Amino acid sequence: MLYEYITENYKEAEPIFFSDLPMEGVTKSALNQQLATLCKSGKLAKYDKGIYYLPKKTLLQSAVGPNADMVARSRFVVRKGEIVGYYTGNAFANQIGISTQVPRVIEIVSNNTSSSPREVEIGNRRFYVRKPIEEITGDNVYVLQMLDLLKDLDDFLDYGYEEARDKFADYIHKYNIHRTDVDRYIRQFPTRIFKYFYELEMYHVLA
């Protein structure tokens, strides 16, 4: 029953969190025992405490599973197909092309964390996770992600403001961010963000 649920709802090498598994009519102890039995049979494998996966067979018949980045993304960014977070800091600055810095600690803003910012170690990787200023949804994730980076722009910028403006303009057009979207959230960020909006002439590229 449990194995059928897992195979129907998860792909091979996809992180499976204990807290996401159905508990109706089953105690935590019994569920742990079922998981242990599946792991012993080789049908399931354990990545870390409370994290499992369906082993993916390679051409050499060795089993592979998720890596730390996949686990962090599944836990803090996209949970059960729903957007609950976004990358920020140097990770996002590098992603959109305004920085060449490769971060040692990946910064994530997520609904799925406590109110206090904290560092989380997964595998051999470190992640710094904090709560958003407002609950993240599929509708507001891109504008919140953009504003979050803009509020500390000089900390991450490796190029001039002109190059940064072009990169942000591409991002705005790609995700169809409107002026009303920005106006709705910008005042929840530190006031220094308005300096960067002025320097980058952001309102000229917003629809």
Residue frames as a rotation matrix with the C-alpha (Angstrom) as fourth column:
MET 1
0.566 0.824 0.000 0.00
0.824 -0.566 0.000 0.00
0.000 0.000 -1.000 0.00
LEU 2
0.572 -0.436 -0.695 2.73
0.056 -0.824 0.563 2.48
-0.818 -0.361 -0.447 1.02
TYR 3
-0.507 -0.827 0.243 4.98
0.279 0.109 0.954 1.42
-0.815 0.552 0.176 -1.84
GLU 4
-0.140 0.555 0.820 2.14
0.990 0.072 0.120 1.82
0.008 0.829 -0.559 -4.34
TYR 5
0.830 0.439 -0.344 1.47
0.477 -0.879 0.029 5.33
-0.290 -0.188 -0.938 -3.03
ILE 6
0.180 -0.858 -0.481 5.14
-0.038 -0.495 0.868 6.23
-0.983 -0.138 -0.122 -3.36
THR 7
-0.641 -0.477 0.601 5.53
0.514 0.315 0.798 4.86
-0.570 0.821 0.043 -6.89
GLU 8
0.125 0.792 0.598 2.35
0.988 -0.153 -0.003 6.63
0.090 0.592 -0.801 -8.00
ASN 9
0.925 0.353 -0.142 3.33
0.376 -0.905 0.199 10.00
-0.058 -0.237 -0.970 -6.52
TYR 10
0.490 -0.825 -0.282 7.12
-0.418 -0.507 0.754 10.18
-0.765 -0.252 -0.593 -6.81
LYS 11
0.826 -0.341 -0.450 9.67
-0.389 0.233 -0.891 9.80
0.408 0.911 0.060 -9.57
GLU 12
0.623 -0.698 -0.354 12.92
0.746 0.666 -0.001 7.91
0.237 -0.263 0.935 -9.25
ALA 13
-0.394 -0.916 -0.076 15.60
0.858 -0.337 -0.387 9.84
0.329 -0.217 0.919 -7.30
GLU 14
-0.049 0.453 0.890 13.03
-0.071 -0.890 0.449 12.42
0.996 -0.042 0.076 -6.17
PRO 15
-0.928 -0.329 0.172 13.24
-0.175 -0.023 -0.984 13.31
0.328 -0.944 -0.036 -2.43
ILE 16
0.090 0.941 -0.326 10.44
0.211 0.302 0.930 11.82
0.973 -0.152 -0.171 -0.33
PHE 17
-0.657 -0.314 0.686 9.90
-0.509 -0.487 -0.710 13.50
0.557 -0.815 0.160 3.03
PHE 18
-0.830 0.305 -0.467 8.52
0.512 0.750 -0.420 11.48
0.222 -0.587 -0.778 5.91
SER 19
-0.690 0.548 -0.473 6.26
0.093 -0.580 -0.809 14.40
-0.718 -0.602 0.349 6.88
ASP 20
-0.506 0.491 -0.709 4.61
-0.846 -0.441 0.299 14.30
-0.165 0.752 0.639 3.44
LEU 21
-0.866 0.143 -0.478 3.59
-0.063 0.919 0.389 10.65
0.495 0.367 -0.787 3.57
PRO 22
0.058 0.986 0.160 -0.04
-0.491 -0.111 0.864 9.73
0.869 -0.128 0.478 4.41
MET 23
-0.882 -0.426 0.201 -0.57
-0.344 0.290 -0.893 8.92
0.322 -0.857 -0.403 8.09
GLU 24
-0.003 0.979 0.205 -4.26
-0.947 -0.069 0.314 8.01
0.321 -0.193 0.927 8.17
GLY 25
0.874 0.486 0.026 -4.74
-0.456 0.799 0.392 5.07
0.169 -0.354 0.920 10.49
VAL 26
0.520 -0.777 -0.355 -0.99
0.562 0.624 -0.543 4.54
0.643 0.083 0.761 10.85
THR 27
0.882 -0.295 -0.367 1.29
0.203 -0.465 0.862 5.51
-0.425 -0.835 -0.350 13.73
LYS 28
0.610 -0.740 -0.284 4.69
-0.790 -0.538 -0.293 7.12
0.064 0.403 -0.913 13.13
SER 29
-0.166 -0.683 0.711 6.33
-0.685 0.599 0.415 4.00
-0.710 -0.418 -0.567 14.49
ALA 30
0.309 0.374 0.874 4.44
0.297 0.835 -0.462 1.74
-0.903 0.403 0.147 12.07
LEU 31
0.993 0.035 -0.113 5.23
-0.088 -0.415 -0.906 4.03
-0.078 0.909 -0.409 9.14
ASN 32
0.257 -0.966 0.014 8.92
-0.951 -0.250 0.182 4.03
-0.173 -0.060 -0.983 10.08
GLN 33
-0.144 -0.261 0.955 8.83
-0.266 0.939 0.216 0.24
-0.953 -0.223 -0.205 10.20
GLN 34
0.729 0.470 0.499 7.27
0.363 0.353 -0.862 0.04
-0.581 0.809 0.087 6.72
LEU 35
0.849 -0.465 -0.250 9.91
-0.518 -0.644 -0.563 2.41
0.101 0.608 -0.788 5.36
ALA 36
-0.028 -0.893 0.449 12.69
-0.857 0.253 0.449 0.39
-0.515 -0.372 -0.773 6.97
THR 37
0.154 0.172 0.973 11.31
0.152 0.969 -0.195 -2.79
-0.976 0.178 0.123 5.37
LEU 38
0.963 0.228 0.142 11.19
0.183 -0.168 -0.969 -1.13
-0.198 0.959 -0.203 1.93
CYS 39
0.536 -0.836 -0.117 14.76
-0.844 -0.528 -0.094 0.10
0.017 0.149 -0.989 2.36
LYS 40
-0.102 -0.570 0.815 15.94
-0.555 0.713 0.429 -3.37
-0.826 -0.408 -0.389 3.41
SER 41
0.413 0.355 0.838 14.37
0.420 0.743 -0.522 -4.88
-0.808 0.568 0.158 0.29
GLY 42
-0.653 -0.743 0.146 16.06
0.511 -0.290 0.809 -2.30
-0.559 0.603 0.570 -1.94
LYS 43
0.051 0.761 0.647 12.77
0.981 -0.159 0.109 -0.85
0.185 0.630 -0.754 -3.19
LEU 44
0.912 0.213 0.351 13.47
0.128 -0.960 0.251 2.37
0.390 -0.184 -0.902 -1.31
ALA 45
-0.092 -0.968 -0.232 16.64
0.815 0.060 -0.576 4.08
0.572 -0.242 0.784 -0.08
LYS 46
0.735 0.289 -0.613 17.32
0.640 -0.592 0.489 6.53
-0.222 -0.752 -0.620 2.74
TYR 47
0.360 -0.591 0.722 19.06
0.373 -0.618 -0.692 9.81
0.855 0.519 -0.002 1.94
ASP 48
-0.780 -0.489 0.390 19.07
-0.146 -0.464 -0.874 11.29
0.608 -0.739 0.291 5.44
LYS 49
-0.839 0.488 -0.240 16.89
0.408 0.273 -0.871 11.37
-0.359 -0.829 -0.429 8.53
GLY 50
-0.054 0.951 -0.304 13.28
0.168 -0.291 -0.942 11.64
-0.984 -0.102 -0.144 7.36
ILE 51
0.220 0.055 -0.974 14.27
-0.855 -0.470 -0.219 11.72
-0.470 0.881 -0.057 3.66
TYR 52
-0.058 -0.141 0.988 13.91
0.178 0.973 0.149 8.77
-0.982 0.184 -0.031 1.27
TYR 53
-0.067 0.083 -0.994 13.93
-0.906 -0.423 0.026 8.14
-0.419 0.902 0.103 -2.48
LEU 54
0.860 0.300 0.413 13.17
-0.051 0.856 -0.515 5.53
-0.508 0.422 0.751 -5.10
PRO 55
-0.106 -0.993 0.049 16.59
-0.019 0.051 0.999 4.34
-0.994 0.105 -0.024 -6.35
LYS 56
0.774 0.260 -0.577 17.28
-0.542 -0.200 -0.817 5.11
-0.328 0.945 -0.014 -9.99
LYS 57
0.465 -0.595 0.655 19.24
0.416 0.800 0.432 2.42
-0.782 0.071 0.620 -11.83
THR 58
0.183 -0.514 -0.838 22.06
-0.750 -0.624 0.218 3.54
-0.635 0.589 -0.500 -14.10
LEU 59
0.600 -0.018 -0.800 23.37
-0.696 0.482 -0.533 1.68
0.395 0.876 0.277 -17.15
LEU 60
-0.453 -0.839 -0.302 25.93
-0.462 0.511 -0.725 0.07
0.762 -0.188 -0.619 -14.84
GLN 61
0.187 0.701 -0.688 23.09
0.306 0.624 0.719 -1.08
0.933 -0.345 -0.098 -12.57
SER 62
-0.762 -0.382 -0.522 24.23
0.620 -0.202 -0.758 1.11
0.184 -0.902 0.391 -9.67
ALA 63
0.292 0.949 -0.116 21.55
0.930 -0.254 0.265 3.01
0.222 -0.185 -0.957 -7.75
VAL 64
-0.814 -0.505 0.287 21.59
0.442 -0.859 -0.259 6.81
0.377 -0.084 0.922 -7.66
GLY 65
0.101 0.853 -0.513 19.48
0.989 -0.142 -0.041 9.23
-0.108 -0.503 -0.858 -5.67
PRO 66
0.857 0.285 0.430 18.98
0.356 -0.930 -0.093 12.95
0.373 0.233 -0.898 -5.16
ASN 67
-0.343 -0.939 -0.003 21.76
0.698 -0.253 -0.670 15.40
0.628 -0.232 0.743 -4.39
ALA 68
-0.561 0.063 -0.826 21.73
0.735 -0.421 -0.531 18.13
-0.381 -0.905 0.190 -1.74
ASP 69
-0.936 0.193 -0.294 20.46
-0.284 -0.908 0.308 20.81
-0.207 0.372 0.905 -4.14
MET 70
-0.551 0.767 -0.328 17.53
-0.060 0.356 0.933 18.62
0.832 0.534 -0.151 -5.19
VAL 71
-0.271 0.422 -0.865 16.62
0.905 0.419 -0.080 17.97
0.329 -0.804 -0.495 -1.56
ALA 72
-0.731 -0.059 -0.680 16.80
0.407 -0.837 -0.365 21.67
-0.548 -0.543 0.636 -0.67
ARG 73
-0.892 0.419 -0.169 14.70
-0.399 -0.555 0.730 22.63
0.212 0.719 0.662 -3.68
SER 74
-0.359 0.786 -0.503 12.05
0.256 0.601 0.757 20.03
0.898 0.142 -0.417 -2.85
ARG 75
-0.264 0.203 -0.943 11.97
0.960 0.155 -0.235 21.08
0.098 -0.967 -0.236 0.79
PHE 76
-0.329 -0.015 -0.944 12.11
0.540 -0.823 -0.175 24.87
-0.775 -0.568 0.279 0.51
VAL 77
-0.828 -0.080 -0.555 11.34
-0.326 -0.736 0.593 26.00
-0.456 0.672 0.584 -3.07
VAL 78
-0.247 0.775 -0.581 8.84
-0.816 0.157 0.556 23.67
0.522 0.612 0.594 -4.76
ARG 79
-0.833 0.004 0.553 7.00
-0.421 0.645 -0.638 21.44
-0.359 -0.764 -0.535 -2.29
LYS 80
-0.425 0.666 0.613 4.70
0.482 0.740 -0.469 18.76
-0.766 0.096 -0.636 -3.71
GLY 81
-0.297 0.228 0.927 4.40
0.944 -0.072 0.321 20.73
0.140 0.971 -0.194 -6.96
GLU 82
0.786 0.613 0.082 3.57
0.580 -0.777 0.244 24.02
0.213 -0.144 -0.966 -5.22
ILE 83
-0.083 -0.820 0.567 5.91
0.359 -0.555 -0.750 27.04
0.930 0.141 0.340 -5.22
VAL 84
0.811 0.336 -0.479 6.80
0.544 -0.131 0.829 27.86
0.216 -0.933 -0.289 -1.61
GLY 85
0.474 -0.707 -0.525 10.12
0.289 -0.438 0.851 29.68
-0.832 -0.555 -0.004 -1.97
TYR 86
0.944 -0.271 0.188 12.80
0.116 -0.263 -0.958 31.23
0.309 0.926 -0.217 -4.15
TYR 87
0.170 -0.964 -0.204 16.58
0.985 0.165 0.042 31.57
-0.007 -0.208 0.978 -4.36
THR 88
0.984 0.093 0.152 18.10
0.095 -0.995 -0.005 34.92
0.151 0.019 -0.988 -3.49
GLY 89
0.559 -0.823 -0.101 21.49
-0.197 -0.250 0.948 36.51
-0.805 -0.510 -0.302 -2.75
ASN 90
-0.327 -0.826 -0.459 24.49
-0.711 -0.104 0.695 35.49
-0.622 0.554 -0.553 -4.82
ALA 91
-0.587 0.153 0.795 22.72
0.375 0.922 0.099 32.36
-0.717 0.356 -0.599 -6.10
PHE 92
0.467 0.850 0.244 20.01
0.680 -0.169 -0.713 34.43
-0.565 0.499 -0.657 -7.79
ALA 93
0.535 -0.355 -0.766 22.40
-0.440 -0.892 0.106 37.25
-0.721 0.280 -0.633 -8.79
ASN 94
-0.609 -0.780 0.143 24.53
-0.355 0.429 0.831 34.67
-0.709 0.455 -0.538 -10.56
GLN 95
-0.307 0.586 0.750 21.47
0.653 0.703 -0.282 33.11
-0.693 0.403 -0.598 -12.16
ILE 96
0.740 0.673 0.012 20.27
0.485 -0.522 -0.702 36.35
-0.466 0.525 -0.712 -13.79
GLY 97
0.368 -0.688 0.625 23.78
0.881 0.044 -0.471 37.35
0.296 0.724 0.623 -14.81
ILE 98
0.785 -0.122 0.608 24.65
-0.162 -0.987 0.012 40.36
0.598 -0.108 -0.794 -12.64
SER 99
0.440 -0.663 0.606 27.29
-0.832 -0.048 0.552 38.50
-0.337 -0.747 -0.573 -10.63
THR 100
0.266 -0.450 -0.853 30.02
-0.501 0.691 -0.521 35.97
0.824 0.566 -0.041 -11.28
GLN 101
-0.491 -0.452 0.745 30.37
-0.864 0.145 -0.481 35.07
0.109 -0.880 -0.462 -7.60
VAL 102
-0.094 0.404 -0.910 29.74
-0.093 0.907 0.412 31.42
0.991 0.123 -0.047 -6.75
PRO 103
0.237 0.243 0.941 28.18
-0.872 -0.374 0.316 31.27
0.429 -0.895 0.123 -3.28
ARG 104
-0.826 -0.505 -0.249 29.41
-0.297 0.767 -0.569 28.82
0.478 -0.396 -0.784 -0.64
VAL 105
-0.741 0.670 -0.050 26.07
0.344 0.315 -0.885 29.07
-0.577 -0.673 -0.464 1.14
ILE 106
-0.720 0.561 0.409 22.89
0.409 -0.133 0.903 29.11
0.561 0.817 -0.134 -0.96
GLU 107
-0.892 0.443 -0.090 20.31
-0.204 -0.572 -0.795 31.64
-0.403 -0.691 0.600 0.26
ILE 108
-0.651 0.759 0.006 16.64
0.465 0.392 0.794 30.66
0.600 0.520 -0.608 0.06
VAL 109
-0.762 0.577 0.295 13.50
-0.637 -0.583 -0.505 32.49
-0.119 -0.572 0.811 1.13
SER 110
-0.724 0.436 -0.535 10.74
0.086 0.826 0.557 30.00
0.684 0.357 -0.636 1.95
ASN 111
0.167 0.869 0.466 7.32
-0.750 -0.195 0.632 29.63
0.640 -0.455 0.620 3.54
ASN 112
0.781 0.190 -0.595 8.50
0.041 0.935 0.353 26.26
0.624 -0.299 0.722 4.80
THR 113
-0.355 -0.884 -0.305 10.74
0.508 0.092 -0.857 27.42
0.785 -0.459 0.416 7.63
SER 114
0.137 0.352 -0.926 10.54
0.982 -0.173 0.080 28.90
-0.132 -0.920 -0.369 11.11
SER 115
0.943 0.318 0.096 10.41
0.327 -0.940 -0.096 32.65
0.059 0.122 -0.991 11.72
SER 116
0.559 -0.804 -0.202 14.12
-0.317 -0.433 0.844 32.81
-0.766 -0.408 -0.497 12.60
PRO 117
0.613 -0.445 -0.654 16.70
-0.704 0.069 -0.707 32.77
0.360 0.893 -0.270 9.77
ARG 118
0.541 -0.409 0.734 18.79
-0.404 0.640 0.654 29.62
-0.738 -0.651 0.181 10.02
GLU 119
-0.216 -0.675 -0.706 21.54
-0.975 0.192 0.115 27.70
0.058 0.713 -0.699 8.32
VAL 120
0.701 0.502 0.507 20.64
-0.488 0.855 -0.173 24.20
-0.520 -0.126 0.845 7.18
GLU 121
-0.456 -0.871 -0.183 23.17
-0.805 0.316 0.502 21.53
-0.380 0.376 -0.845 6.23
ILE 122
0.736 0.638 0.225 22.04
-0.422 0.693 -0.584 18.99
-0.529 0.335 0.780 3.65
GLY 123
0.839 -0.524 0.145 24.56
0.501 0.643 -0.580 16.45
0.210 0.559 0.802 2.47
ASN 124
-0.127 -0.950 -0.284 27.78
0.961 -0.189 0.200 18.38
-0.244 -0.248 0.938 1.96
ARG 125
-0.435 0.069 0.898 26.02
0.490 -0.818 0.300 21.67
0.755 0.571 0.322 1.16
ARG 126
-0.639 0.220 -0.737 24.92
0.642 -0.377 -0.668 24.58
-0.425 -0.900 0.099 3.34
PHE 127
-0.286 0.665 0.690 21.77
0.607 -0.431 0.667 26.63
0.741 0.610 -0.281 2.85
TYR 128
-0.954 0.062 -0.295 20.67
0.187 -0.645 -0.741 29.81
-0.236 -0.762 0.603 4.61
VAL 129
-0.448 0.878 0.170 16.89
0.652 0.191 0.733 29.85
0.611 0.439 -0.658 4.86
ARG 130
-0.931 0.204 -0.302 14.59
0.098 -0.659 -0.746 32.64
-0.351 -0.724 0.593 6.04
LYS 131
-0.091 0.990 0.111 10.90
0.769 0.141 -0.623 33.56
-0.633 0.029 -0.774 5.98
PRO 132
-0.484 0.006 0.875 9.46
0.735 -0.540 0.410 35.86
0.475 0.842 0.256 3.28
ILE 133
-0.983 0.184 -0.005 7.93
-0.160 -0.870 -0.465 39.27
-0.090 -0.457 0.885 3.97
GLU 134
0.000 0.999 -0.046 4.68
-0.927 -0.017 -0.374 37.80
-0.374 0.043 0.926 2.65
GLU 135
0.154 0.089 0.984 3.60
-0.042 0.996 -0.083 34.25
-0.987 -0.029 0.157 1.87
ILE 136
-0.662 -0.507 -0.551 5.08
-0.590 -0.101 0.801 33.14
-0.462 0.856 -0.232 -1.44
THR 137
0.340 0.776 0.532 2.73
0.007 0.563 -0.826 31.92
-0.941 0.284 0.186 -4.14
GLY 138
-0.171 -0.342 0.924 2.96
0.885 0.358 0.297 31.17
-0.432 0.869 0.241 -7.82
ASP 139
0.651 0.533 0.541 1.47
0.721 -0.657 -0.220 34.61
0.238 0.533 -0.812 -8.48
ASN 140
0.969 -0.211 0.128 3.96
-0.238 -0.935 0.261 36.72
0.065 -0.284 -0.957 -6.52
VAL 141
0.677 -0.732 0.078 7.16
0.537 0.563 0.628 34.65
-0.504 -0.383 0.774 -6.46
TYR 142
0.141 -0.697 0.703 8.93
0.954 -0.094 -0.285 36.50
0.265 0.711 0.652 -9.28
VAL 143
0.443 0.041 0.896 8.25
0.032 -0.999 0.029 40.03
0.896 0.016 -0.443 -8.09
LEU 144
0.969 -0.107 0.225 9.24
-0.232 -0.059 0.971 39.12
-0.091 -0.992 -0.082 -4.50
GLN 145
0.536 -0.813 0.227 12.41
0.768 0.581 0.268 37.45
-0.350 0.030 0.936 -5.75
MET 146
0.153 -0.446 0.882 13.35
0.710 -0.571 -0.412 40.52
0.687 0.689 0.229 -7.79
LEU 147
0.637 0.165 0.753 12.67
-0.261 -0.873 0.412 42.98
0.725 -0.459 -0.513 -4.97
ASP 148
0.956 -0.292 -0.024 14.54
0.151 0.419 0.895 40.83
-0.252 -0.859 0.445 -2.46
LEU 149
0.204 -0.927 0.315 17.70
0.975 0.220 0.016 41.01
-0.084 0.304 0.949 -4.56
LEU 150
0.199 -0.076 0.977 17.27
0.491 -0.855 -0.166 44.70
0.848 0.513 -0.132 -5.38
LYS 151
0.953 0.265 0.146 17.18
0.019 -0.536 0.844 45.76
0.302 -0.802 -0.516 -1.74
ASP 152
0.569 -0.821 0.048 20.88
-0.061 0.016 0.998 44.76
-0.820 -0.571 -0.041 -1.37
LEU 153
0.994 -0.022 0.108 21.95
0.110 0.186 -0.976 45.15
0.002 0.982 0.187 -4.99
ASP 154
0.541 -0.839 0.053 25.43
-0.734 -0.503 -0.456 46.60
0.409 0.208 -0.888 -4.37
ASP 155
0.200 -0.455 0.868 26.35
-0.727 0.525 0.443 43.56
-0.657 -0.719 -0.225 -2.28
PHE 156
0.279 0.033 0.960 26.04
0.279 0.954 -0.114 41.30
-0.919 0.299 0.256 -5.33
LEU 157
0.968 0.234 -0.087 26.62
0.001 -0.351 -0.936 43.48
-0.250 0.907 -0.340 -8.39
ASP 158
0.114 -0.962 0.250 29.80
0.614 0.266 0.743 42.77
-0.781 0.069 0.621 -10.36
TYR 159
-0.406 -0.178 0.896 28.93
0.888 -0.308 0.341 45.13
0.215 0.935 0.283 -13.22
GLY 160
-0.999 0.044 0.008 27.63
-0.045 -0.988 -0.149 48.67
0.001 -0.150 0.989 -13.68
TYR 161
-0.421 0.906 -0.033 24.03
-0.113 -0.089 -0.990 49.77
-0.900 -0.413 0.140 -13.24
GLU 162
-0.109 0.380 -0.918 23.49
-0.963 -0.269 0.003 49.90
-0.246 0.885 0.396 -17.01
GLU 163
-0.696 -0.196 -0.691 24.28
-0.432 0.883 0.185 46.20
0.574 0.427 -0.699 -17.40
ALA 164
-0.928 0.372 -0.022 22.18
0.220 0.499 -0.839 45.38
-0.301 -0.783 -0.544 -14.34
ARG 165
-0.302 0.857 -0.417 19.23
-0.587 -0.512 -0.627 47.34
-0.751 0.055 0.658 -15.75
ASP 166
-0.251 0.167 -0.953 19.32
-0.912 0.289 0.291 45.24
0.324 0.943 0.080 -18.93
LYS 167
-0.884 -0.129 -0.448 19.37
-0.020 0.971 -0.240 42.00
0.466 -0.203 -0.861 -16.91
PHE 168
-0.751 0.653 -0.099 16.47
0.142 0.014 -0.990 43.07
-0.645 -0.757 -0.103 -14.73
ALA 169
-0.235 0.661 -0.713 14.56
-0.870 -0.470 -0.148 44.26
-0.433 0.586 0.686 -17.80
ASP 170
-0.556 -0.024 -0.831 14.95
-0.555 0.755 0.350 40.78
0.619 0.655 -0.433 -19.32
TYR 171
-0.949 0.176 -0.261 13.70
0.309 0.676 -0.669 39.23
0.059 -0.716 -0.696 -16.08
ILE 172
-0.565 0.762 -0.316 10.73
-0.279 -0.537 -0.796 41.59
-0.777 -0.361 0.516 -15.90
HIS 173
-0.168 0.487 -0.857 9.69
-0.985 -0.112 0.130 40.83
-0.033 0.866 0.498 -19.47
LYS 174
-0.759 -0.186 -0.624 10.25
-0.300 0.951 0.080 37.09
0.578 0.248 -0.777 -19.10
TYR 175
-0.777 0.428 -0.461 7.94
0.627 0.585 -0.514 36.84
0.049 -0.689 -0.723 -16.09
ASN 176
-0.230 0.765 0.602 5.54
0.479 -0.449 0.754 39.60
0.847 0.462 -0.264 -17.13
ILE 177
-0.335 0.022 -0.942 6.00
0.919 -0.216 -0.331 41.70
-0.211 -0.976 0.052 -13.98
HIS 178
0.190 0.532 0.825 3.83
0.647 -0.700 0.302 44.82
0.738 0.477 -0.477 -13.88
ARG 179
-0.593 -0.381 0.710 4.15
-0.135 -0.822 -0.554 48.13
0.794 -0.424 0.436 -12.05
THR 180
0.334 0.804 0.491 1.10
-0.724 -0.114 0.680 47.24
0.603 -0.583 0.544 -9.96
ASP 181
0.697 -0.166 -0.698 2.89
0.370 0.917 0.151 44.07
0.615 -0.363 0.701 -8.81
VAL 182
-0.385 -0.922 -0.045 5.89
0.604 -0.215 -0.767 46.09
0.697 -0.323 0.640 -7.63
ASP 183
-0.431 0.267 0.862 3.74
-0.470 -0.882 0.039 48.79
0.771 -0.388 0.506 -6.00
ARG 184
0.623 0.762 -0.176 1.92
-0.288 0.432 0.855 46.13
0.728 -0.482 0.488 -4.01
TYR 185
0.782 -0.320 -0.535 5.05
0.569 0.718 0.401 44.82
0.256 -0.617 0.744 -2.27
ILE 186
0.086 -0.914 0.396 7.87
0.452 -0.318 -0.833 47.37
0.888 0.251 0.386 -2.50
ARG 187
0.136 0.008 0.991 6.98
-0.608 -0.789 0.090 49.27
0.782 -0.615 -0.103 0.69
GLN 188
0.979 0.183 0.092 7.42
-0.188 0.626 0.757 46.10
0.080 -0.758 0.647 2.71
PHE 189
0.429 -0.902 -0.051 11.14
0.824 0.413 -0.387 46.17
0.370 0.124 0.921 1.90
PRO 190
-0.026 -0.517 -0.855 13.76
0.757 -0.569 0.321 48.54
-0.653 -0.639 0.407 3.37
THR 191
0.747 0.438 -0.500 13.55
0.110 -0.823 -0.557 52.10
-0.656 0.361 -0.663 2.01
ARG 192
-0.203 -0.913 -0.353 16.97
-0.391 -0.255 0.884 51.79
-0.898 0.318 -0.305 0.34
ILE 193
-0.273 0.151 0.950 15.28
0.693 0.716 0.085 49.76
-0.667 0.682 -0.300 -2.37
PHE 194
0.786 0.615 -0.071 13.90
0.421 -0.614 -0.668 52.99
-0.454 0.495 -0.741 -3.83
LYS 195
0.233 -0.804 -0.547 17.47
-0.530 -0.577 0.622 54.18
-0.815 0.145 -0.561 -4.45
TYR 196
-0.672 -0.526 0.521 18.10
0.069 0.656 0.751 51.19
-0.737 0.541 -0.405 -6.69
PHE 197
0.183 0.806 0.563 14.81
0.836 0.174 -0.521 51.65
-0.518 0.566 -0.641 -8.50
TYR 198
0.817 0.066 -0.572 15.88
-0.105 -0.960 -0.260 55.22
-0.566 0.273 -0.778 -9.25
GLU 199
-0.106 -0.973 -0.203 19.43
-0.565 -0.109 0.818 54.29
-0.818 0.201 -0.539 -10.27
LEU 200
-0.735 -0.181 0.654 18.25
0.274 0.802 0.531 51.48
-0.620 0.569 -0.540 -12.55
GLU 201
-0.648 0.581 -0.492 15.29
-0.743 -0.625 0.240 53.45
-0.168 0.521 0.837 -13.94
MET 202
-0.934 0.203 0.295 13.18
0.180 0.978 -0.104 50.38
-0.309 -0.044 -0.950 -13.24
TYR 203
-0.103 0.983 -0.153 9.79
0.131 -0.139 -0.982 52.02
-0.986 -0.121 -0.115 -13.63
HIS 204
-0.085 0.027 -0.996 10.63
-0.867 -0.495 0.061 52.73
-0.491 0.869 0.066 -17.29
VAL 205
-0.778 -0.256 -0.574 10.80
-0.545 0.730 0.412 48.99
0.314 0.633 -0.708 -18.05
LEU 206
-0.803 0.557 0.212 7.74
0.223 0.611 -0.760 47.96
-0.552 -0.563 -0.615 -16.07
ALA 207
-0.678 0.627 0.384 4.47
0.514 0.031 0.857 47.52
0.525 0.779 -0.343 -17.94
